[in-house]
């Protein structure tokens, strides 16, 4: 079945795709273990909850975390990102946060079947924003997508099973939204952005390949 057929089947059914920064789940949460691996990088949209929640050892959480619910207020999940690693000075292309660490979480989806949390960035610290996969059992963090410079990784959706298929849907927007972080690469990259993305007026949306068989 083609991606178009799958999308048609999906959008014609009773379940609808939600493109939301405040990532929601359509079923009651079944995974609510607190990750304790560090702090989310600087981001004005996350919440400081010093002492308001406790980790699995009963210690107060005095960290910056990203929180969300299942859309029906019947559950709460919490994600404490992999330990932050701001750089003391920007790297050679302008990143002020380590490219092997998450920066500025913007949208998340959890796959029950893959036991994996997918995390999209909208960062002012990475020259290119990334989509990450964090397996809650192995604790492995993998960067699975890089979007064009200045673009935001968004529109994240994880479909565990639809007509025998599993899909990660993703997209990016506002490619070439330049900031001071892009000063090093802008002169060389801007002509490519304009040529490939219709002078910053186009983007891309689709399914990512390479998911394991469930």
N, C-alpha and C positions, 0 to 999 in steps of 0.2 A: 504494500500500500504506500502511495506517495505521501510526502509531507502535506500536500494540499488536501488530499483525501482525508488524512488523519485530522487535520485542522477543521475541515468541514464537519466531519463526524463529531468532533469534540464540541464545536460551537453550536451544533444543532441539538445536542443532547441537553439533559437537565442540569449538567454541571457546566459551569462557565469558567473561562480563563480569567484570572484576576491579575492585572498588572498594577501592583501597589507597592510603594516603598515600605508601608507598614505590613509586611508579609503576613498573610493570614492562612489558616488551615481550614479545610472544609469538614474535618472530623475532629472529634475530641482528641486532645493531646494524649499520646501514650508515652512520650519521652520527656522527662522533666529533670533529669540529672543536671546538677550545676557543674559547669566546666570551671576549673580553678587555675587555668594555665597562665593568667596574666591580665593585662589591661588592654582595653581598646585604645588605639591611638586617638589623638586629639580630634574631637568631633563635637560640634555644638548641639547635635541632635540626640546624643545619648544622655543618659541620666546618671547623676551621682547619687548613690543610695547608701551612703555610709551608715553601716549598722542596721539597715532596714531589713536585710536578709542575711541568712547564715549559710555557710557552705556545708558539705556533707559531713564535716568533722565538728560542726556546731560552732565554728568561729564566725564572728561578724564579717561580712564582706564590705571592705572599705575600698572599693574599686569603682571605676567608671565602667558601666555595663550597658549593653543594648538589651532592651526588654520588649516583649510583645505578647499578645494573647491570641487565642484561637478564633477571634472574631465573634464569639458568642459569650465571652467572659466566663467560660467554664474551665479555663485552665490558663496557666502562665508558663512561658518558657523563658529562659535566660541564657544568654550567650556571653561568656567572658572570653574575648579573643586571645589568640596566641600572644605571648608576651611582646609588648611593644618594643620596637627598636628604632627610635629616631636617630638620625645620623648627626654627629656633632657638626659636620659640614656637609653640604650637598655632594653627591657623587658626580662623576664626570658628565652625566647628562642632565643633572639638575634635581634628581630625587632627594628629598629631605627625610624620607623614611626608607628603611631597608626593603628592597624589592622582594625579599623572600618572606616578608611578614605582612599581615593584613594592615591596611590603613583606611580609616574612615568608612566603616561599615554603613551601607545604605539600604540593602535589601537582602533578605534571607529566605530560604526554603529548606525544609527538612524532608528527606526521603526515608520513610519507615523501612522500605525494603532494602535500600542500600546502606542504611544506618549512617547516612552522610548528610551533613549540613552544608548547603551551598550558599556562598556569601558574595554579594556584589558590592563593589566599591564606588564611591563618588568622592574622590580624595583631592585635596590640594597639596598632597605630599608625594604622590606618585605621578610621574610624567605621563604614564599610561595607567588607566584604571584596570583592575583585574577582576576576574571571577574565580573564586576559590572553592575547593571542596575539602571539608574537614570530616574525616571518619571518626565517629565517636567511640569506636571500639579500639582501633589501632592508634588513634590520636595523630594520624598522619594528616598534614596540611599540604594540599597540592594546588598549584596555580594552573587552572585549566583553560583560561581565556584571557587575552590581552586585547583591549579595544584601542582604536586610534587615539593619538595624543589629543588631550583636551576633551575627550568624550567620556560620558558616564556609563558605567555598566549597570543596566536596569532591565525592567520587564522580565524579571526572573520567575520561572515557573518550573516545578518538577512534577512530572506525571509518572507515577510508579507503574501503572498498568492501564493501557487503553487499547483495546482490541489486540492484546498480545504484545504491545510495544511499550517501551519506557522512553521518555523524552525529557531532556532539559531544554526549555525554551529560554532564550535570552535575546537581548538587543542592546544597542547603545544609542545615545542621543547627544546632540550638540557637539559633534566632532569639531576640533579646532577652536574650542572655547579657551582662548589663550590666557595664561596668567604669567606671573613672574617666574614661576617654576619652569616654564617652557623657554626661557630666554636662550638657553644653550642650543636647543634643537630647532627652534622655530624657523630660522632662515632656511634650513635644509628640508624641513618636514612640511612647511606650509604649502609649497607648490604641489607636493604629493597629495595632501589633504584636499586641496582645491580640485586637482585633476580627478581624483578617485571618488570624491564625495560631493560633486556638483557645487563647488565653491561653498562648502559647509552647509548645503541645504538638503543633503541626503544622509541616510543612516542605513542600518541593516537590522533585520529581525529574522530569527529562524531557530532551528533545532541543532543542538550540538551532537556530533557523532561520537562513537567510542564507548558507550555505556556497556557495562557487562550484562550478560544474559541473566535474567532473574528467574 
